[in-house]
């Protein structure tokens, strides 16, 4: 039997919440980069993603950090160094992104 849409709200779904965390042009790509190569420095990630402005990458990383998906580690040394990695919450999302990757390998033209 089909569910009734009466009274249902998309904003109340787990799907809506998940998408609110990863929506945008670069967030999923940033998470994928960290899933594959963590820890990653800012400039390494910018080169990997290609064509992303520093300001955009920085804003996306701050949002992902604010949402608890990405951790930022700053090393206080001469030539300051900052690395990004997934938090436990971010790592738990990787099963979902990994499935998207696997699905994308099937219909992708060669």
N, CA, C and O atoms as a MOPAC input file, in Angstrom:
PM7 MOZYME 1SCF
protein

 N      0.84200 1    -1.17200 1     0.00000 1
 C      0.00000 1     0.00000 1     0.00000 1
 C      0.89500 1     1.24600 1     0.00000 1
 O      1.87000 1     1.31600 1     0.74800 1
 N      0.56300 1     2.20600 1    -0.82600 1
 C      1.34300 1     3.42800 1    -0.96300 1
 C      1.12000 1     4.35100 1     0.23300 1
 O      0.03000 1     4.40000 1     0.80300 1
 N      2.16400 1     5.07500 1     0.59800 1
 C      2.06100 1     6.06700 1     1.66600 1
 C      1.30400 1     7.28100 1     1.15700 1
 O      1.30200 1     7.56900 1    -0.04000 1
 N      0.67000 1     7.98000 1     2.06300 1
 C     -0.02200 1     9.21500 1     1.71200 1
 C      0.93700 1    10.39300 1     1.87900 1
 O      1.67000 1    10.46600 1     2.86500 1
 N      0.93100 1    11.28900 1     0.93800 1
 C      1.78200 1    12.46400 1     0.99500 1
 C      1.15400 1    13.57600 1     1.84900 1
 O      1.82100 1    14.55100 1     2.19700 1
 N     -0.10300 1    13.42200 1     2.17400 1
 C     -0.79600 1    14.42800 1     2.99000 1
 C     -0.08200 1    14.57100 1     4.33300 1
 O      0.10400 1    13.59200 1     5.05500 1
 N      0.30800 1    15.77400 1     4.65000 1
 C      0.97100 1    16.04300 1     5.92700 1
 C      2.46100 1    15.75600 1     5.94400 1
 O      3.14000 1    16.08700 1     6.91600 1
 N      2.98400 1    15.14500 1     4.88700 1
 C      4.41100 1    14.84000 1     4.83600 1
 C      5.19200 1    16.08700 1     4.43400 1
 O      4.71300 1    16.91600 1     3.66000 1
 N      6.40500 1    16.20100 1     4.97500 1
 C      7.27300 1    17.34100 1     4.63100 1
 C      8.67500 1    16.82600 1     4.32500 1
 O      9.28100 1    16.10700 1     5.12000 1
 N      9.16700 1    17.20600 1     3.17000 1
 C     10.51200 1    16.80900 1     2.75000 1
 C     11.55200 1    17.24000 1     3.78100 1
 O     12.48500 1    16.49000 1     4.07100 1
 N     11.39800 1    18.43100 1     4.33000 1
 C     12.35500 1    18.96100 1     5.29100 1
 C     12.47500 1    18.14500 1     6.56400 1
 O     13.43500 1    18.31800 1     7.31400 1
 N     11.52400 1    17.25900 1     6.82500 1
 C     11.54900 1    16.41500 1     8.01200 1
 C     12.23900 1    15.06700 1     7.78000 1
 O     12.30100 1    14.24300 1     8.69200 1
 N     12.75100 1    14.83700 1     6.58300 1
 C     13.33000 1    13.52700 1     6.26400 1
 C     14.82600 1    13.48000 1     6.53400 1
 O     15.50200 1    14.50900 1     6.51900 1
 N     15.32600 1    12.30100 1     6.77600 1
 C     16.76000 1    12.10300 1     6.93500 1
 C     17.50500 1    12.43700 1     5.65700 1
 O     18.63200 1    12.93100 1     5.70000 1
 N     16.88200 1    12.16900 1     4.52500 1
 C     17.49000 1    12.48700 1     3.23900 1
 C     17.72700 1    13.98700 1     3.12700 1
 O     18.79600 1    14.41900 1     2.69700 1
 N     16.74000 1    14.77600 1     3.51100 1
 C     16.86300 1    16.23300 1     3.46600 1
 C     18.01900 1    16.70500 1     4.34500 1
 O     18.79800 1    17.56600 1     3.93700 1
 N     18.12900 1    16.14900 1     5.53800 1
 C     19.21200 1    16.53400 1     6.44600 1
 C     20.57800 1    16.19100 1     5.85000 1
 O     21.49300 1    17.01400 1     5.86800 1
 N     20.71100 1    14.97700 1     5.32400 1
 C     21.97600 1    14.54800 1     4.73200 1
 C     22.35800 1    15.45800 1     3.57100 1
 O     23.50600 1    15.89200 1     3.46600 1
 N     21.40300 1    15.74200 1     2.71000 1
 C     21.68500 1    16.60100 1     1.56200 1
 C     22.05100 1    18.01200 1     1.99400 1
 O     22.85700 1    18.66600 1     1.33300 1
 N     21.48100 1    18.49000 1     3.08000 1
 C     21.82100 1    19.83400 1     3.55900 1
 C     23.28800 1    19.91800 1     3.98000 1
 O     23.89300 1    20.98800 1     3.91800 1
 N     23.85400 1    18.80000 1     4.40300 1
 C     25.26000 1    18.77100 1     4.80900 1
 C     26.22000 1    18.69800 1     3.62700 1
 O     27.32600 1    19.23600 1     3.68800 1
 N     25.79900 1    18.03000 1     2.54700 1
 C     26.73600 1    17.79300 1     1.44000 1
 C     26.34100 1    18.49100 1     0.15000 1
 O     27.02600 1    18.34300 1    -0.86200 1
 N     25.24300 1    19.25400 1     0.16500 1
 C     24.82600 1    19.91700 1    -1.07600 1
 C     25.81400 1    20.99900 1    -1.46200 1
 O     26.53900 1    21.52900 1    -0.61900 1
 N     25.83300 1    21.31500 1    -2.72000 1
 C     26.75300 1    22.30800 1    -3.24000 1
 C     27.67300 1    21.66100 1    -4.25100 1
 O     27.76900 1    20.43800 1    -4.34900 1
 N     28.33500 1    22.50100 1    -4.98500 1
 C     29.15700 1    22.01500 1    -6.09200 1
 C     30.38500 1    21.23700 1    -5.63800 1
 O     30.82400 1    20.32500 1    -6.33900 1
 N     30.95200 1    21.57800 1    -4.47600 1
 C     32.24800 1    21.00400 1    -4.11500 1
 C     32.27900 1    20.15300 1    -2.85000 1
 O     33.25400 1    19.43300 1    -2.63900 1
 N     31.26800 1    20.20400 1    -2.01100 1
 C     31.34900 1    19.51300 1    -0.72100 1
 C     31.53700 1    18.00700 1    -0.86700 1
 O     32.38000 1    17.41900 1    -0.19100 1
 N     30.77000 1    17.39100 1    -1.73100 1
 C     30.91200 1    15.93400 1    -1.90700 1
 C     32.29900 1    15.60200 1    -2.45100 1
 O     32.89000 1    14.59200 1    -2.06600 1
 N     32.82300 1    16.44900 1    -3.34600 1
 C     34.16400 1    16.22000 1    -3.89900 1
 C     35.23400 1    16.37400 1    -2.82200 1
 O     36.21200 1    15.62600 1    -2.81000 1
 N     35.05900 1    17.33100 1    -1.92400 1
 C     35.99000 1    17.51500 1    -0.81600 1
 C     35.97300 1    16.28900 1     0.08600 1
 O     37.02600 1    15.78800 1     0.48100 1
 N     34.79000 1    15.81000 1     0.40800 1
 C     34.66400 1    14.61800 1     1.25300 1
 C     35.27600 1    13.39700 1     0.56800 1
 O     35.94300 1    12.58600 1     1.21000 1
 N     35.04900 1    13.27400 1    -0.72400 1
 C     35.63600 1    12.16500 1    -1.47800 1
 C     37.16400 1    12.23800 1    -1.43800 1
 O     37.83400 1    11.22600 1    -1.23300 1
 N     37.70500 1    13.43000 1    -1.63300 1
 C     39.15600 1    13.62300 1    -1.57400 1
 C     39.69700 1    13.17200 1    -0.22500 1
 O     40.70900 1    12.47300 1    -0.15900 1
 N     39.02600 1    13.57000 1     0.84600 1
 C     39.48700 1    13.18800 1     2.18600 1
 C     39.31300 1    11.69600 1     2.43300 1
 O     40.11700 1    11.08500 1     3.13700 1
 N     38.27600 1    11.10800 1     1.86200 1
 C     38.06500 1     9.66400 1     2.00000 1
 C     39.22900 1     8.90600 1     1.35800 1
 O     39.68800 1     7.89800 1     1.89600 1
 N     39.69900 1     9.38500 1     0.22100 1
 C     40.74500 1     8.68900 1    -0.51900 1
 C     42.16100 1     8.98900 1    -0.02800 1
 O     43.02600 1     8.11400 1    -0.06300 1
 N     42.40300 1    10.22000 1     0.42800 1
 C     43.78800 1    10.64900 1     0.62400 1
 C     44.10400 1    11.28300 1     1.97100 1
 O     45.18800 1    11.84600 1     2.11900 1
 N     43.22800 1    11.22400 1     2.95000 1
 C     43.46700 1    11.99500 1     4.17700 1
 C     44.73600 1    11.59900 1     4.90600 1
 O     45.14200 1    10.44000 1     4.81700 1
 N     45.38000 1    12.50400 1     5.62000 1
 C     45.06300 1    13.92900 1     5.70900 1
 C     45.54300 1    14.66700 1     4.45700 1
 O     46.47700 1    14.23900 1     3.77900 1
 N     44.88200 1    15.77900 1     4.17600 1
 C     45.18000 1    16.54800 1     2.97200 1
 C     45.38300 1    18.01100 1     3.33800 1
 O     44.61500 1    18.58100 1     4.11400 1
 N     46.41200 1    18.60600 1     2.77800 1
 C     46.66200 1    20.03300 1     2.97100 1
 C     45.82400 1    20.84100 1     1.98100 1
 O     45.41900 1    20.33700 1     0.93300 1
 N     45.57500 1    22.09400 1     2.33200 1
 C     44.71300 1    22.96600 1     1.53800 1
 C     45.13500 1    23.02300 1     0.07000 1
 O     44.30900 1    22.81000 1    -0.81700 1
 N     46.40400 1    23.30700 1    -0.19300 1
 C     46.87300 1    23.44000 1    -1.57300 1
 C     46.80900 1    22.12300 1    -2.34600 1
 O     46.56300 1    22.11900 1    -3.55200 1
 N     47.03000 1    21.01100 1    -1.65100 1
 C     46.89900 1    19.69900 1    -2.30600 1
 C     45.45700 1    19.48700 1    -2.75500 1
 O     45.20100 1    19.01400 1    -3.86200 1
 N     44.52000 1    19.84500 1    -1.87800 1
 C     43.10900 1    19.66800 1    -2.20500 1
 C     42.70500 1    20.58700 1    -3.35700 1
 O     41.95900 1    20.17300 1    -4.24500 1
 N     43.18400 1    21.81300 1    -3.34900 1
 C     42.85500 1    22.75500 1    -4.41900 1
 C     43.34900 1    22.22700 1    -5.75900 1
 O     42.63000 1    22.30300 1    -6.75600 1
 N     44.56400 1    21.69400 1    -5.79500 1
 C     45.09400 1    21.11100 1    -7.04100 1
 C     44.27300 1    19.89900 1    -7.46600 1
 O     43.96800 1    19.73300 1    -8.64600 1
 N     43.91700 1    19.05200 1    -6.49900 1
 C     43.14700 1    17.84100 1    -6.80100 1
 C     41.79400 1    18.20300 1    -7.41100 1
 O     41.38000 1    17.60800 1    -8.40500 1
 N     41.10900 1    19.17300 1    -6.81900 1
 C     39.77900 1    19.55300 1    -7.28900 1
 C     39.84500 1    20.34000 1    -8.59200 1
 O     38.93400 1    20.23600 1    -9.41400 1
 N     40.88900 1    21.11600 1    -8.79800 1
 C     41.04800 1    21.88200 1   -10.02900 1
 C     39.92500 1    22.88800 1   -10.25200 1
 O     38.74900 1    22.54700 1   -10.12400 1
 N     40.27700 1    24.10000 1   -10.57800 1
 C     39.28300 1    25.10200 1   -10.93100 1
 C     38.44400 1    25.63400 1    -9.78200 1
 O     37.40900 1    26.25400 1   -10.02400 1
 N     38.84800 1    25.41500 1    -8.56100 1
 C     38.10800 1    25.93400 1    -7.41600 1
 C     38.89500 1    27.10800 1    -6.83700 1
 O     40.10900 1    27.02700 1    -6.64800 1
 N     38.18500 1    28.19200 1    -6.56200 1
 C     38.82800 1    29.37000 1    -5.98500 1
 C     39.18100 1    29.10900 1    -4.52000 1
 O     38.48000 1    28.37000 1    -3.82800 1
 N     40.26400 1    29.71600 1    -4.05600 1
 C     40.66900 1    29.56700 1    -2.65100 1
 C     39.53200 1    29.93200 1    -1.70500 1
 O     39.27900 1    29.23000 1    -0.72600 1
 N     38.85300 1    31.02900 1    -2.00200 1
 C     37.75600 1    31.50400 1    -1.14700 1
 C     36.63600 1    30.47100 1    -1.07300 1
 O     36.07900 1    30.23100 1    -0.00200 1
 N     36.30900 1    29.86800 1    -2.19700 1
 C     35.24100 1    28.85300 1    -2.24500 1
 C     35.64900 1    27.60800 1    -1.47400 1
 O     34.86100 1    27.07400 1    -0.69400 1
 N     36.87300 1    27.14400 1    -1.68500 1
 C     37.34400 1    25.96300 1    -0.97500 1
 C     37.37300 1    26.22400 1     0.52100 1
 O     36.93100 1    25.39200 1     1.31300 1
 N     37.88700 1    27.36900 1     0.90000 1
 C     37.95600 1    27.72800 1     2.31300 1
 C     36.56700 1    27.78000 1     2.94700 1
 O     36.37300 1    27.27600 1     4.05300 1
 N     35.61300 1    28.37700 1     2.26300 1
 C     34.23900 1    28.47100 1     2.78700 1
 C     33.61100 1    27.08600 1     2.93500 1
 O     32.95400 1    26.80100 1     3.93600 1
 N     33.81500 1    26.22800 1     1.93400 1
 C     33.26700 1    24.86600 1     2.00300 1
 C     33.89200 1    24.07600 1     3.14000 1
 O     33.19000 1    23.36200 1     3.85600 1
 N     35.19800 1    24.19600 1     3.31400 1
 C     35.87400 1    23.48800 1     4.40800 1
 C     35.37300 1    23.98600 1     5.76400 1
 O     35.16700 1    23.18700 1     6.67700 1
 N     35.17500 1    25.29600 1     5.90200 1
 C     34.64600 1    25.84000 1     7.16500 1
 C     33.24600 1    25.30100 1     7.45000 1
 O     32.93700 1    24.96000 1     8.59200 1
 N     32.39400 1    25.22100 1     6.42400 1
 C     31.04100 1    24.68800 1     6.61000 1
 C     31.08000 1    23.21300 1     6.99700 1
 O     30.35400 1    22.78900 1     7.89500 1
 N     31.91700 1    22.43800 1     6.33200 1
 C     32.03500 1    21.01300 1     6.65900 1
 C     32.59000 1    20.82400 1     8.07100 1
 O     32.19700 1    19.90000 1     8.78400 1
 N     33.49700 1    21.69900 1     8.45800 1
 C     34.03600 1    21.64900 1     9.82000 1
 C     32.95200 1    22.02500 1    10.83200 1
 O     32.80700 1    21.36600 1    11.86200 1
 N     32.19700 1    23.07600 1    10.54200 1
 C     31.10800 1    23.51100 1    11.41700 1
 C     30.06300 1    22.39800 1    11.60100 1
 O     29.50900 1    22.22700 1    12.68700 1
 N     29.80600 1    21.65300 1    10.53100 1
 C     28.80900 1    20.58000 1    10.57700 1
 C     29.36100 1    19.28600 1    11.16500 1
 O     28.64000 1    18.29400 1    11.26900 1
 N     30.63200 1    19.29100 1    11.55100 1
 C     31.21600 1    18.13900 1    12.22600 1
 C     31.68600 1    17.01700 1    11.32500 1
 O     31.93700 1    15.90800 1    11.79900 1
 N     31.81200 1    17.28600 1    10.01500 1
 C     32.23100 1    16.24300 1     9.08600 1
 C     33.73300 1    16.24700 1     8.82100 1
 O     34.31100 1    15.21700 1     8.47200 1
 N     34.35500 1    17.39700 1     8.98600 1
 C     35.78200 1    17.56700 1     8.68200 1
 C     36.48500 1    18.17300 1     9.89100 1
 O     35.94700 1    19.05000 1    10.56600 1
 N     37.68900 1    17.69100 1    10.14800 1
 C     38.52500 1    18.24400 1    11.21900 1
 C     39.68700 1    18.99700 1    10.59200 1
 O     40.27500 1    18.55800 1     9.60400 1
 N     40.00400 1    20.13300 1    11.18300 1
 C     41.12300 1    20.96700 1    10.73900 1
 C     42.20300 1    20.90700 1    11.80800 1
 O     41.94000 1    21.17500 1    12.98000 1
 N     43.41200 1    20.55600 1    11.40300 1
 C     44.52100 1    20.48600 1    12.35300 1
 C     45.60100 1    21.46000 1    11.91300 1
 O     46.13600 1    21.35800 1    10.80900 1
 N     45.90900 1    22.39300 1    12.78000 1
 C     46.90100 1    23.41700 1    12.48100 1
 C     48.18400 1    23.10600 1    13.23200 1
 O     48.16700 1    22.85700 1    14.43700 1
 N     49.29800 1    23.12400 1    12.50700 1
 C     50.60800 1    22.90600 1    13.09800 1
 C     51.29200 1    24.26200 1    13.21300 1
 O     51.53300 1    24.93300 1    12.21000 1
 N     51.60000 1    24.65400 1    14.43700 1
 C     52.26800 1    25.92900 1    14.65800 1
 C     53.76600 1    25.73000 1    14.48700 1
 O     54.44600 1    25.22500 1    15.38000 1
 N     54.26300 1    26.12900 1    13.34300 1
 C     55.66800 1    25.96800 1    12.99500 1
 C     56.02600 1    27.06500 1    11.99900 1
 O     55.15500 1    27.79500 1    11.52600 1
 N     57.27800 1    27.17000 1    11.69300 1
 C     57.68600 1    28.09200 1    10.64100 1
 C     57.14300 1    27.52400 1     9.33600 1
 O     57.27500 1    26.32800 1     9.07800 1
 N     56.54800 1    28.35200 1     8.53200 1
 C     55.71400 1    27.92100 1     7.40700 1
 C     54.53200 1    27.12200 1     7.97200 1
 O     54.52800 1    25.89200 1     7.92400 1
 N     53.54000 1    27.82600 1     8.50300 1
 C     52.38300 1    27.15300 1     9.10300 1
 C     51.80200 1    26.08900 1     8.17900 1
 O     51.78400 1    26.23500 1     6.95700 1
 N     51.34000 1    25.03700 1     8.79100 1
 C     50.81600 1    23.89600 1     8.04200 1
 C     49.43500 1    23.56200 1     8.60200 1
 O     49.24800 1    23.50300 1     9.81700 1
 N     48.47400 1    23.34700 1     7.71100 1
 C     47.12100 1    22.96300 1     8.10500 1
 C     46.74100 1    21.71900 1     7.30800 1
 O     46.92900 1    21.66100 1     6.09300 1
 N     46.20900 1    20.73900 1     8.00500 1
 C     45.73700 1    19.51400 1     7.35600 1
 C     44.26800 1    19.30100 1     7.68200 1
 O     43.78500 1    19.67900 1     8.74900 1
 N     43.57400 1    18.68700 1     6.73800 1
 C     42.15500 1    18.36900 1     6.91500 1
 C     41.98000 1    16.86000 1     6.85100 1
 O     42.65400 1    16.16800 1     6.08800 1
 N     41.06300 1    16.37000 1     7.66900 1
 C     40.73700 1    14.94200 1     7.66300 1
 C     39.26500 1    14.79900 1     8.02800 1
 O     38.61200 1    15.75800 1     8.44200 1
 N     38.76900 1    13.59900 1     7.86800 1
 C     37.38000 1    13.31600 1     8.22300 1
 C     37.25500 1    13.10100 1     9.72800 1
 O     38.13900 1    12.52000 1    10.35800 1
 N     36.16700 1    13.56700 1    10.28400 1
 C     35.84100 1    13.23100 1    11.66500 1
 C     35.18600 1    11.84900 1    11.65900 1
 O     34.98000 1    11.25800 1    10.59900 1
 N     34.86600 1    11.35000 1    12.82500 1
 C     34.15200 1    10.06500 1    12.90000 1
 C     32.81000 1    10.16400 1    12.18300 1
 O     32.40800 1     9.24100 1    11.47500 1
 N     32.11800 1    11.29000 1    12.37200 1
 C     30.83400 1    11.49700 1    11.69200 1
 C     31.03200 1    11.55100 1    10.18300 1
 O     30.26700 1    10.94100 1     9.43600 1
 N     32.04800 1    12.27300 1     9.73100 1
 C     32.33700 1    12.34900 1     8.30600 1
 C     32.68500 1    10.99200 1     7.72300 1
 O     32.25500 1    10.65500 1     6.62000 1
 N     33.46400 1    10.21500 1     8.46200 1
 C     33.83700 1     8.87000 1     7.99600 1
 C     32.60700 1     7.97000 1     7.88100 1
 O     32.55100 1     7.10600 1     7.00500 1
 N     31.62800 1     8.16800 1     8.75500 1
 C     30.41200 1     7.34300 1     8.68400 1
 C     29.60300 1     7.64300 1     7.42200 1
 O     28.82400 1     6.80000 1     6.97600 1
 N     29.77300 1     8.80700 1     6.85400 1
 C     29.08600 1     9.18700 1     5.62300 1
 C     29.75300 1     8.56800 1     4.39000 1
 O     29.15700 1     8.54100 1     3.31400 1
 N     30.96400 1     8.08100 1     4.53900 1
 C     31.71500 1     7.56000 1     3.39900 1
 C     31.09100 1     6.31500 1     2.79600 1
 O     31.28300 1     6.04700 1     1.61000 1
 N     30.35200 1     5.55300 1     3.58100 1
 C     29.66100 1     4.38500 1     3.01700 1
 C     28.67300 1     4.83900 1     1.94200 1
 O     28.52500 1     4.18500 1     0.91000 1
 N     28.01100 1     5.94600 1     2.19000 1
 C     27.04700 1     6.48600 1     1.23600 1
 C     27.78100 1     6.98300 1    -0.01400 1
 O     27.39000 1     6.65600 1    -1.13400 1
 N     28.84200 1     7.77100 1     0.17600 1
 C     29.58600 1     8.29000 1    -0.97600 1
 C     30.25100 1     7.17000 1    -1.76300 1
 O     30.33900 1     7.23500 1    -2.98900 1
 N     30.71700 1     6.14600 1    -1.06100 1
 C     31.32600 1     5.01400 1    -1.74200 1
 C     30.31300 1     4.31400 1    -2.64100 1
 O     30.65700 1     3.88900 1    -3.74400 1
 N     29.09500 1     4.19300 1    -2.19100 1
 C     28.04400 1     3.57800 1    -3.01500 1
 C     27.76100 1     4.42100 1    -4.25500 1
 O     27.50700 1     3.87600 1    -5.32900 1
 N     27.80100 1     5.75100 1    -4.11500 1
 C     27.63400 1     6.62500 1    -5.27600 1
 C     28.76500 1     6.39200 1    -6.28000 1
 O     28.53600 1     6.35900 1    -7.48900 1
 N     29.97700 1     6.23200 1    -5.77000 1
 C     31.12400 1     5.95900 1    -6.64300 1
 C     30.93400 1     4.64200 1    -7.39700 1
 O     31.14200 1     4.57300 1    -8.60800 1
 N     30.54100 1     3.61000 1    -6.67200 1
 C     30.34000 1     2.30300 1    -7.30800 1
 C     29.23500 1     2.36000 1    -8.35300 1
 O     29.37200 1     1.79900 1    -9.44000 1
 N     28.15400 1     3.03100 1    -8.02600 1
 C     27.05900 1     3.16300 1    -8.97700 1
 C     27.54900 1     3.91200 1   -10.21700 1
 O     27.22100 1     3.52700 1   -11.33900 1
 N     28.32100 1     4.96400 1   -10.02900 1
 C     28.80000 1     5.77700 1   -11.14000 1
 C     29.74900 1     5.04400 1   -12.07800 1
 O     29.90000 1     5.43700 1   -13.23500 1
 N     30.38200 1     4.00000 1   -11.60000 1
 C     31.28000 1     3.22400 1   -12.45900 1
 C     30.49300 1     2.39200 1   -13.47100 1
 O     31.02100 1     2.07300 1   -14.53600 1
 N     29.26400 1     2.03900 1   -13.16900 1
 C     28.48600 1     1.17400 1   -14.06000 1
 C     28.02700 1     1.87200 1   -15.33700 1
 O     28.34700 1     1.40200 1   -16.42900 1
 N     27.29000 1     2.97500 1   -15.23900 1
 C     26.77900 1     3.58500 1   -16.48300 1
 C     27.75000 1     4.56600 1   -17.14100 1
 O     27.46200 1     5.09200 1   -18.21600 1
 N     28.88600 1     4.81500 1   -16.51200 1
 C     29.82200 1     5.81800 1   -17.03200 1
 C     30.36500 1     5.38200 1   -18.39100 1
 O     30.85800 1     4.26400 1   -18.54300 1
 N     30.27100 1     6.27100 1   -19.37300 1
 C     30.85300 1     5.92800 1   -20.69500 1
 C     32.37000 1     5.81900 1   -20.60300 1
 O     33.01200 1     6.58000 1   -19.87800 1
 N     32.91100 1     4.91800 1   -21.30300 1
 C     34.37300 1     4.70100 1   -21.29100 1
 C     35.02600 1     5.40600 1   -22.46000 1
 O     36.24500 1     5.34000 1   -22.61700 1

